[in-house]
Amino acid sequence: MSSNPGHTPRTPDEITVGPLDLAARVDEALAVQALAFGLTDEEIDVRHHIVLRHLGVPGARALGATTAENRLVGFVYGLPNDRAHWWSTVVQPYLRRLGNDEWLDDSFVITELHVHPRHQNRGIGRALITGLTDAAPQPRSILSAIDRDSPARGLYASLGYRDLARQIAFPGAPLPYAVMGATLPLRGPRSHRA
Ligand SMILES: CC(C)(COP(=O)(O)OP(=O)(O)OC[C@H]1O[C@@H](n2cnc3c(N)ncnc32)[C@H](O)[C@@H]1OP(=O)(O)O)[C@@H](O)C(=O)NCCC(=O)NCCS
């Protein structure tokens, strides 16, 4: 692999990371999420409505990773945090207990990040989240991830996200989540890639 200093995305040549009209391609995006993360048909229906609602929030943005044939193989979207939003109301008491409550202000929330399993581990997830946060006017970013060792947690940690609270119980979720936060811009790729 060639050296890749700084913040240059390491995506494969045939994959393009760029702005995504997520409202128009929500079914494709949820199909990627279903493969990457595992979603039932019922969950896909629920997510469909949630994504469209999120996209109505001022400042909500999405990026997609597409093949040369314009097939979507990854996406990320997020929005400025609002303490009144459901996600924020769930995590706030956990953050407050650890003195991390101020992370909910002036923060860009990464709501979803998913890469098709066949295209994982090639730098696409890193390019998507870095591209989205690089364009955020907020000085920091927060997100939640299932609280276990996973490629997602590994990627977030390597980008500079640290744990702000752990073992968070979201209503209806079978597994506990961790909330992580990073100051922006995110860290570039680690030197061992060179
Ligand atoms: C998380 C996800 C989006 C990452 O996308 P990706 O394109 O595979 O990620 P990249 O190739 O850009 O980055 C790979 C990084 O993931 C991390 N990673 C990969 N496999 C890992 C593992 N088994 N354990 C820990 N970290 C791992 C590493 O930090 C790795 O970077 P490195 O190669 O410098 O060590 C992808 O794995 C995915 O879609 N997972 C399923 C859905 C999901 O969990 N989404 C996040 C919800 S919070």
The ligand as a Tripos MOL2 file, in Angstrom:
@<TRIPOS>MOLECULE
LIG
   48    50     1     0     0
SMALL
NO_CHARGES

@<TRIPOS>ATOM
      1 C1        -17.7600    0.8390   10.9240 C.3       1 LIG1
      2 C2        -17.6420    0.8270    9.4170 C.3       1 LIG1
      3 C3        -18.5710    1.8670    8.8390 C.3       1 LIG1
      4 C4        -16.2160    1.1570    9.0250 C.3       1 LIG1
      5 O1        -16.1510    1.2590    7.6250 O.3       1 LIG1
      6 P1        -14.8510    0.7530    6.8170 P.3       1 LIG1
      7 O2        -14.9460    1.3120    5.4540 O.co2     1 LIG1
      8 O3        -14.7190   -0.7170    6.9460 O.co2     1 LIG1
      9 O4        -13.7100    1.4670    7.6710 O.3       1 LIG1
     10 P2        -12.2670    1.9150    7.1690 P.3       1 LIG1
     11 O5        -11.7120    0.9200    6.2120 O.co2     1 LIG1
     12 O6        -12.3430    3.3280    6.7330 O.co2     1 LIG1
     13 O7        -11.4760    1.9090    8.5250 O.3       1 LIG1
     14 C5        -11.1350    0.6990    9.0610 C.3       1 LIG1
     15 C6        -10.8610    0.9600   10.5250 C.3       1 LIG1
     16 O8        -11.8280    0.2890   11.3070 O.3       1 LIG1
     17 C7        -11.2040   -0.2050   12.4730 C.3       1 LIG1
     18 N1        -11.3280   -1.6440   12.4640 N.ar      1 LIG1
     19 C8        -11.5130   -2.4610   11.4100 C.ar      1 LIG1
     20 N2        -11.6620   -3.7220   11.8470 N.ar      1 LIG1
     21 C9        -11.5530   -3.6700   13.1820 C.ar      1 LIG1
     22 C10       -11.6630   -4.6360   14.2020 C.ar      1 LIG1
     23 N3        -11.9220   -5.9170   13.9330 N.pl3     1 LIG1
     24 N4        -11.5310   -4.2320   15.4830 N.ar      1 LIG1
     25 C11       -11.2830   -2.9170   15.7800 C.ar      1 LIG1
     26 N5        -11.1880   -1.9690   14.8440 N.ar      1 LIG1
     27 C12       -11.3310   -2.3470   13.5700 C.ar      1 LIG1
     28 C13        -9.7830    0.2300   12.4490 C.3       1 LIG1
     29 O9         -9.6780    1.4640   13.1260 O.3       1 LIG1
     30 C14        -9.5410    0.4100   10.9690 C.3       1 LIG1
     31 O10        -8.5510    1.3440   10.7550 O.3       1 LIG1
     32 P3         -7.0430    0.7990   10.5640 P.3       1 LIG1
     33 O11        -7.1030   -0.0120    9.3200 O.co2     1 LIG1
     34 O12        -6.2580    2.0590   10.4700 O.co2     1 LIG1
     35 O13        -6.7060   -0.0220   11.7590 O.co2     1 LIG1
     36 C15       -17.9780   -0.5760    8.8400 C.3       1 LIG1
     37 O14       -17.1700   -1.5330    9.4860 O.3       1 LIG1
     38 C16       -19.4360   -0.9570    8.9870 C.2       1 LIG1
     39 O15       -20.2650   -0.5640    8.1680 O.2       1 LIG1
     40 N6        -19.7420   -1.7300   10.0510 N.am      1 LIG1
     41 C17       -21.0840   -2.2240   10.2640 C.3       1 LIG1
     42 C18       -22.0670   -1.1270   10.5790 C.3       1 LIG1
     43 C19       -21.6720   -0.3250   11.7880 C.2       1 LIG1
     44 O16       -21.2830   -0.8690   12.8140 O.2       1 LIG1
     45 N7        -21.8080    1.0020   11.6540 N.am      1 LIG1
     46 C20       -21.4920    1.9070   12.7030 C.3       1 LIG1
     47 C21       -22.6650    2.0750   13.5830 C.3       1 LIG1
     48 S1        -22.2140    3.0210   15.0340 S.3       1 LIG1
@<TRIPOS>BOND
     1     1     2 1
     2     2     3 1
     3     2     4 1
     4     2    36 1
     5     4     5 1
     6     5     6 1
     7     6     7 2
     8     6     8 1
     9     6     9 1
    10     9    10 1
    11    10    11 2
    12    10    12 1
    13    10    13 1
    14    13    14 1
    15    14    15 1
    16    15    16 1
    17    15    30 1
    18    16    17 1
    19    17    18 1
    20    17    28 1
    21    18    19 ar
    22    18    27 ar
    23    19    20 ar
    24    20    21 ar
    25    21    22 ar
    26    21    27 ar
    27    22    23 1
    28    22    24 ar
    29    24    25 ar
    30    25    26 ar
    31    26    27 ar
    32    28    29 1
    33    28    30 1
    34    30    31 1
    35    31    32 1
    36    32    33 2
    37    32    34 1
    38    32    35 1
    39    36    37 1
    40    36    38 1
    41    38    39 2
    42    38    40 1
    43    40    41 1
    44    41    42 1
    45    42    43 1
    46    43    44 2
    47    43    45 1
    48    45    46 1
    49    46    47 1
    50    47    48 1
@<TRIPOS>SUBSTRUCTURE
     1 LIG1         1 GROUP 0 **** ****
